[in-house]
Amino acid sequence: MKVSVTTIPLRELDVDLLLIPVTEDRVQAALAEIEAVFGPSAGRAAADFKGTPGSGVLIYPETANARRVALVGLGAAAGVDAERVRRSVAEGVRFVETAKAETVGISAPALALEAEVVSQSLIEGFMLAAYRFLRYKTDAKQGFAGPERIVLHSSDQDKTSRRGAERGRILAESVMSARDLVNLSPHEKTPVLFAKAIERSAKKYGYEAEVWDQALIEAEGMGGLLAVNRGSVEPPTFTVLTWRPEHAVNERPVVLVGKGVVFDTGGLSLKKTEGSMEYMKSDMAGAAAVVGAMEALARLETPVYVVGLIPATDNRPGRNAYVPGEVVRMHAGTTVEVLNTDAEGRMILADALSYAKTYRPELVIDLATLTGAAVVALGNECAAVMTNDAETAASLEALRASGDRTGDRVHPLPMYEEYGKLIESAVADIKNIGGRGAGAITAAKFLEHFVDYPWIHIDIAGPSFLKEPKPYRPKGGTGFGVRLLSDFLRGYARPRKS
């Protein structure tokens, strides 16, 4: 999708559809302007438009180059932030589909936000809402595949709107990369094929990717990853992603760890099929988010040294599958009593978190579709976030603020010492589940055993894969975490003034 910015008069904008976001307090003024620019019938057609969030109306101009014009509501001006802008313009995508518009114009509204933020949010919201995964549709080329070009109309005469639009385009495309990976059929993303996809991404966008095969994983002693993989006919991989620009602000890296369970049957602790296993191609959404974030960092030339670690395997009940009651020795040397083979994500993450110590990282952030308990606690509106160290509190607050800015919201859960007692084992150092209560927290307490550095854990099980669409998040993979990490690391390089 091509994106450009123009300041020509709105009347002259030659597009199939023009989207105009309007706040509630400007409806009457907007109607007068619309009538003056697009003709009296346009003003009459829009007379019932109130500007409320989620509202919209399609009109047919008489005196302008745009074939159709759609007004979309922003709500009260005082409540408009970047997320409201994204959701408003996403509402306009239904008019794009109705009109089968190949060229779409978006008029940037005058708001109490920086022009760069407005333009970025408009492009992000529109592109993410227009995303469609058509890889397996045999007749996809015969139907409408979405617009080919977006023209942002702005009254801003300097380069800030252009910067925002370009940033929005890159971030949206990086999110789409993550969505595509999640939505792939499991047979097309075995651990080896997944690693090859990451290598292609690295080559295309300019970061590095090194793939370890099973022999290297065995040599490194990653017992958790190897145990989970034993039930599979496909070998595991461990991929190291690196973005280290010459102008990086940090000598020691920020490490991102993504859970890469490419398909999760639950192993011998088999999941039920309906409502559970059928969605388990998404169990590598944490890894996909790390890939998307690395693409965005490289394309935006973010001056932060970042390493990504992706342990990848499927979890199946075949061959010599690991079993409940088994004791596994992990990369860190810690022994784990396995009580449920469906608690496999923490097993492979623990090895990656242990290996991360070799980098002496400034900060480690892991993302994982780790627990159903996080979904029970928070639904799919936000991700659960936890940390092990008071020194990480500032980073946690910065991450929360990034979530509010991007719409990839996170909410903290406690990590009290008492929760750690729930994973004490009588036969090993720890056990891999802690019981029914506080499941998201006890999973984080398990991971805490393998870190000795500033660390943040994000359980993205809820918002990473949707069964029903939301404004600019489709059914299926959402790419949650890409924009969250990108914004956080942008602030890490250039701390915002309080």
C-alpha positions in Angstrom: 0.0 0.0 0.0 1.6 3.3 -1.1 1.3 6.3 1.2 1.8 9.9 0.3 1.0 13.3 1.8 -0.4 16.4 0.0 -1.4 19.9 0.9 -3.4 20.7 -2.3 -7.0 22.0 -1.8 -9.4 19.3 -0.7 -11.6 20.0 -3.7 -8.8 19.0 -6.0 -7.9 15.7 -4.3 -8.6 13.0 -6.9 -9.4 9.8 -5.0 -12.1 7.1 -5.1 -13.0 7.8 -1.4 -12.1 10.6 0.9 -12.4 10.0 4.7 -12.9 13.0 6.9 -12.7 12.5 10.7 -14.9 15.0 12.6 -15.2 15.7 16.4 -18.7 16.2 17.9 -18.2 19.9 18.5 -17.2 20.6 14.9 -20.1 18.8 13.2 -22.0 21.9 12.3 -18.9 23.7 11.1 -17.8 20.6 9.1 -21.2 20.4 7.4 -20.9 24.0 6.3 -17.5 23.4 4.9 -18.6 20.2 3.2 -21.5 21.9 1.6 -19.2 24.7 0.3 -16.6 22.3 -1.1 -18.7 19.3 -2.2 -22.1 20.8 -3.0 -25.4 21.3 -1.2 -26.6 17.7 -1.5 -23.5 16.5 0.3 -24.4 18.8 3.2 -28.0 17.6 3.3 -26.9 13.9 3.2 -24.6 14.5 6.2 -27.2 16.4 8.3 -27.9 13.4 10.6 -24.2 12.8 11.4 -23.4 13.5 15.0 -19.6 12.9 15.2 -19.9 10.2 17.9 -17.3 7.4 18.1 -18.1 4.6 15.7 -20.5 6.7 13.6 -20.1 7.4 9.9 -22.0 8.5 6.8 -21.3 8.2 3.1 -22.0 11.1 0.8 -21.7 11.7 -3.0 -20.0 15.1 -3.8 -21.1 17.2 -6.8 -18.3 19.7 -7.1 -15.1 18.0 -6.3 -12.7 15.3 -7.7 -13.4 12.8 -4.9 -16.0 10.2 -6.1 -17.3 9.6 -2.6 -16.7 11.2 0.8 -17.2 9.5 4.2 -17.5 11.4 7.5 -16.3 9.3 10.6 -16.9 10.4 14.2 -14.1 11.2 16.6 -16.3 11.9 19.6 -15.8 14.8 22.0 -12.7 16.8 21.2 -11.5 16.8 24.8 -11.2 13.0 24.7 -9.4 12.6 21.4 -6.1 10.8 21.7 -4.0 8.8 19.2 -6.0 5.6 19.9 -9.3 7.4 19.2 -7.9 8.7 15.9 -6.9 5.1 15.0 -10.3 3.7 15.8 -12.1 6.5 14.0 -10.3 6.1 10.7 -10.6 2.3 11.1 -14.4 2.8 11.0 -13.9 4.3 7.5 -12.6 1.0 6.1 -16.2 -0.3 5.8 -16.9 2.5 3.3 -13.8 1.6 1.4 -15.0 -2.0 1.0 -18.5 -0.7 0.0 -17.0 1.6 -2.6 -14.3 -0.8 -3.6 -12.0 2.2 -3.5 -8.5 1.7 -4.9 -7.3 5.2 -3.9 -8.3 6.6 -0.5 -7.7 10.1 0.8 -7.7 10.9 4.5 -8.1 14.4 5.7 -6.1 15.1 8.8 -8.3 16.9 11.4 -7.1 19.9 13.5 -6.7 18.4 17.0 -4.9 19.2 20.2 -2.2 16.7 19.2 1.0 17.1 17.4 0.7 16.9 13.6 3.1 14.0 13.5 1.1 12.0 16.0 -2.1 12.6 14.1 -0.7 11.6 10.7 1.0 8.5 12.2 -2.3 7.4 13.9 -4.4 8.0 10.8 -2.1 5.8 8.6 -1.6 3.2 11.3 -5.3 2.9 12.0 -6.4 2.7 8.4 -3.8 0.3 7.2 -4.2 -2.1 10.2 -8.0 -2.0 9.7 -7.6 -2.7 6.0 -5.4 -5.7 6.5 -6.7 -9.0 5.1 -5.1 -12.4 5.2 -5.9 -13.9 1.8 -3.1 -16.5 1.4 -5.4 -19.5 1.4 -8.3 -17.9 -0.5 -8.4 -19.5 -3.9 -10.5 -16.7 -5.4 -8.8 -13.8 -3.6 -7.5 -12.3 -6.8 -11.0 -12.1 -8.3 -12.4 -10.0 -5.5 -11.6 -6.6 -4.0 -8.2 -6.9 -2.2 -8.2 -3.4 -0.6 -6.9 0.0 -1.6 -3.6 0.4 -3.4 -2.8 4.0 -2.4 -3.5 6.3 0.5 -3.2 10.1 0.2 -3.0 12.0 3.5 -4.3 15.5 3.2 -2.7 17.8 5.7 -2.6 21.6 6.2 0.8 21.1 7.9 3.4 22.8 5.6 6.5 21.3 7.2 7.8 17.8 7.3 6.2 16.6 10.5 3.1 15.1 8.9 5.2 13.3 6.4 7.4 11.9 9.1 4.3 10.7 11.0 2.8 9.2 7.9 6.0 7.3 7.0 6.4 6.1 10.6 2.8 4.9 10.6 3.2 3.0 7.4 6.4 1.2 8.6 4.8 0.3 11.9 1.6 -0.9 10.3 3.6 -3.1 7.8 5.7 -4.5 10.7 2.5 -5.4 12.5 1.2 -7.1 9.3 4.4 -9.1 9.2 3.6 -10.4 12.7 0.0 -11.1 11.8 1.0 -13.0 8.7 3.3 -15.2 10.7 0.6 -16.0 13.3 -2.0 -16.7 10.6 0.1 -19.1 8.6 -1.1 -22.7 8.5 1.0 -24.8 10.9 2.4 -27.0 8.1 4.0 -23.8 6.7 5.7 -22.7 10.0 7.5 -25.7 11.4 10.4 -24.5 13.6 12.8 -24.8 10.6 10.4 -23.0 8.2 9.7 -20.3 10.8 13.5 -19.8 11.2 13.8 -19.4 7.5 11.1 -16.8 7.4 13.0 -14.9 10.1 16.2 -15.1 8.0 14.3 -13.7 5.0 13.0 -10.8 7.1 16.5 -10.1 8.4 18.0 -10.0 4.9 15.2 -7.8 3.6 15.2 -5.2 6.4 18.8 -5.1 7.5 19.1 -6.8 10.9 21.0 -10.1 11.6 19.6 -13.6 12.2 21.5 -16.7 13.3 19.7 -20.0 13.4 20.8 -22.8 15.7 19.9 -26.4 14.8 19.2 -29.2 17.2 22.9 -30.1 17.6 23.8 -26.6 18.7 20.8 -26.5 21.1 21.9 -29.8 22.6 25.5 -28.5 22.9 24.2 -25.4 24.8 22.2 -27.7 27.1 18.8 -26.2 26.6 16.9 -29.0 28.4 13.6 -27.3 28.5 13.4 -26.7 24.8 14.6 -30.2 24.0 12.1 -31.8 26.4 9.1 -30.0 24.8 10.4 -31.0 21.4 10.7 -34.7 22.1 7.1 -35.5 21.1 7.6 -34.0 17.6 9.0 -35.3 14.4 10.3 -31.8 13.6 13.5 -30.6 15.2 13.6 -27.4 17.3 15.4 -24.2 16.4 16.8 -21.3 18.4 17.1 -18.0 16.5 19.2 -15.1 17.6 18.2 -11.7 16.0 20.5 -8.7 16.3 20.0 -5.0 15.6 23.2 -3.1 16.5 23.4 0.3 14.7 26.6 2.2 14.9 24.9 5.0 16.7 23.3 2.9 19.4 22.8 4.6 22.8 23.6 1.4 24.7 26.7 -0.8 24.9 24.8 -3.7 26.5 21.7 -4.8 24.7 18.0 -4.8 25.5 17.0 -8.4 24.9 13.6 -9.4 23.6 12.5 -13.0 24.1 9.5 -14.4 22.2 7.8 -17.7 22.8 7.9 -19.7 19.6 5.6 -22.7 20.1 4.5 -23.0 16.5 1.7 -25.4 17.4 0.6 -26.5 20.8 -1.5 -29.7 21.2 -0.8 -29.6 24.9 1.4 -32.7 24.5 0.3 -35.7 26.6 -1.8 -33.2 28.7 -3.8 -32.9 25.5 -6.0 -29.9 24.9 -9.6 -30.2 23.9 -10.1 -29.5 20.2 -13.1 -27.2 20.1 -12.4 -23.7 21.4 -8.8 -24.4 22.3 -6.5 -26.5 20.1 -7.9 -25.1 16.9 -6.4 -21.7 17.7 -3.0 -23.0 18.8 -1.2 -22.0 15.6 -1.1 -18.7 17.4 1.1 -19.9 20.2 4.1 -18.3 18.6 2.6 -14.8 18.7 5.2 -13.7 21.1 8.0 -14.7 18.7 6.1 -13.0 15.8 5.9 -9.8 17.8 9.7 -9.9 18.3 10.2 -10.4 14.6 7.9 -7.5 13.8 9.6 -5.3 16.3 13.0 -6.1 14.9 11.8 -5.2 11.4 10.4 -1.8 12.7 13.6 -1.0 14.6 15.8 -1.6 11.6 13.5 0.2 9.1 13.1 3.2 11.5 16.9 3.1 12.3 16.1 3.2 16.0 19.5 3.9 17.8 19.2 1.0 20.3 21.2 -2.2 20.5 18.6 -5.0 20.6 18.9 -8.7 20.6 16.0 -11.0 20.0 15.9 -14.7 21.2 13.3 -17.1 19.7 13.2 -20.7 21.0 10.9 -22.6 18.5 9.2 -26.0 18.6 5.8 -27.5 18.5 4.3 -29.4 21.4 3.0 -32.8 20.4 2.2 -36.1 22.1 4.2 -38.4 19.7 7.6 -40.1 19.7 9.2 -39.9 23.1 7.1 -37.1 24.4 8.0 -35.7 27.8 5.5 -36.9 30.5 3.9 -35.6 33.7 6.2 -36.6 36.6 9.4 -36.2 34.6 12.2 -34.1 36.0 14.0 -31.9 33.4 17.3 -30.2 33.9 17.2 -26.8 32.3 19.9 -24.6 30.6 20.5 -22.8 33.9 21.1 -26.2 35.7 17.8 -25.8 37.6 15.7 -29.0 37.8 11.9 -28.8 37.0 9.3 -31.3 37.9 6.8 -31.5 35.0 3.2 -31.8 36.2 1.5 -30.6 33.1 3.0 -30.9 29.6 0.7 -28.1 28.4 2.7 -25.7 30.5 5.4 -25.9 27.9 5.9 -22.2 27.0 7.6 -21.5 30.3 9.9 -24.4 29.7 11.3 -23.1 26.5 11.3 -19.4 27.6 13.3 -20.4 30.7 16.1 -21.7 28.6 16.1 -18.5 26.5 16.0 -16.3 29.6 18.9 -18.2 31.0 20.9 -17.8 27.8 20.2 -14.1 27.8 22.5 -13.7 30.8 25.5 -14.2 28.4 24.8 -10.7 27.0 24.8 -9.0 30.4 21.6 -7.2 29.3 20.5 -3.8 30.4 16.9 -5.1 30.3 15.1 -8.2 29.1 11.5 -8.3 28.0 9.7 -11.5 27.1 6.4 -11.8 25.3 4.4 -15.0 25.4 0.9 -16.4 24.9 1.6 -18.1 28.3 -1.6 -18.6 30.3 -5.3 -18.9 30.0 -5.3 -17.3 33.4 -4.2 -14.0 31.9 -7.2 -14.1 29.6 -9.5 -14.9 32.6 -8.1 -11.9 34.5 -8.0 -9.3 31.7 -9.8 -10.6 28.7 -8.5 -9.5 25.4 -8.4 -5.8 26.0 -4.8 -5.7 27.3 -1.9 -7.9 28.3 -0.7 -8.8 31.8 2.7 -7.4 32.7 4.9 -8.4 35.6 8.4 -7.6 36.8 10.8 -9.0 39.4 12.7 -6.0 40.6 11.9 -2.6 42.0 14.8 -1.2 39.8 12.7 -2.1 36.8 9.7 0.0 38.0 10.7 2.9 35.8 10.9 0.7 32.7 7.6 -0.9 33.6 5.9 2.5 33.8 7.5 3.5 30.5 6.1 0.3 28.9 2.7 1.0 30.4 2.8 4.5 28.9 3.8 3.1 25.5 0.8 0.8 25.7 -1.5 3.7 26.3 0.0 5.6 23.3 -0.1 2.7 20.9 -3.3 0.9 22.0 -1.2 -2.2 22.8 -2.2 -1.8 26.4 -0.6 -3.6 29.4 -1.7 -3.9 33.0 0.5 -5.0 35.9 -0.1 -8.0 38.1 1.7 -8.5 41.5 4.7 -10.7 42.0 4.6 -11.2 45.8 7.1 -13.6 47.3 4.2 -15.7 48.6 3.2 -16.7 45.0 6.6 -18.4 44.6 5.7 -21.0 47.2 3.0 -22.3 44.9 5.6 -23.8 42.5 7.8 -25.4 45.2 8.5 -29.1 44.4 9.1 -32.0 46.7 11.4 -33.8 44.2 13.0 -31.0 42.1 14.0 -27.3 42.5 10.6 -26.1 41.2 7.5 -27.5 39.4 6.1 -26.2 36.2 2.6 -25.3 37.4 1.3 -23.8 40.6 -2.3 -24.8 40.6 -5.6 -23.1 39.6 -5.2 -19.8 41.4 -3.1 -16.9 40.2 -1.9 -19.0 37.1 -0.5 -16.0 35.2 1.5 -14.9 38.2 2.9 -18.4 39.1 4.0 -18.8 35.5 5.9 -15.5 35.8 7.3 -16.7 39.2 8.6 -19.8 37.4 10.4 -17.6 34.8 11.8 -15.5 37.6 14.0 -18.4 38.7 16.0 -18.0 35.5 16.8 -14.3 35.5 19.3 -12.2 37.4 18.9 -9.0 35.5 16.2 -6.3 35.1 13.3 -8.2 33.5 9.7 -7.6 32.4 7.3 -10.4 31.5 4.3 -9.8 29.2 1.6 -12.4 28.9 -0.1 -11.6 25.6 -2.5 -14.6 25.6 -5.6 -12.4 25.5 -5.0 -9.7 22.9 -2.7 -11.5 20.5 -5.4 -13.6 18.7 -9.0 -12.6 18.4 -12.1 -14.8 17.7 -14.1 -11.6 16.9 -12.6 -8.5 15.3 -12.1 -5.1 17.0 -11.8 -1.7 15.3 -8.4 -2.1 13.7 -7.6 -5.6 15.0 -8.9 -8.4 12.8 -10.1 -11.8 13.7 -7.0 -14.0 14.0 -3.5 -12.7 14.6 -3.4 -9.1 15.8 0.3 -8.4 15.8 0.0 -7.2 19.4 3.3 -6.1 20.9 5.0 -4.8 17.8 4.0 -1.2 18.2 4.3 -1.5 22.0 8.0 -2.5 21.8 8.8 -0.1 19.0 7.4 2.9 21.0 9.1 1.7 24.2 12.4 1.3 22.5 12.1 4.7 20.7 11.6 6.2 24.1 14.5 4.2 25.5 16.7 5.9 22.9 15.2 9.3 23.4 13.7 9.5 26.8 10.5 11.7 26.8 10.4 14.7 29.1 8.1 14.3 32.0 
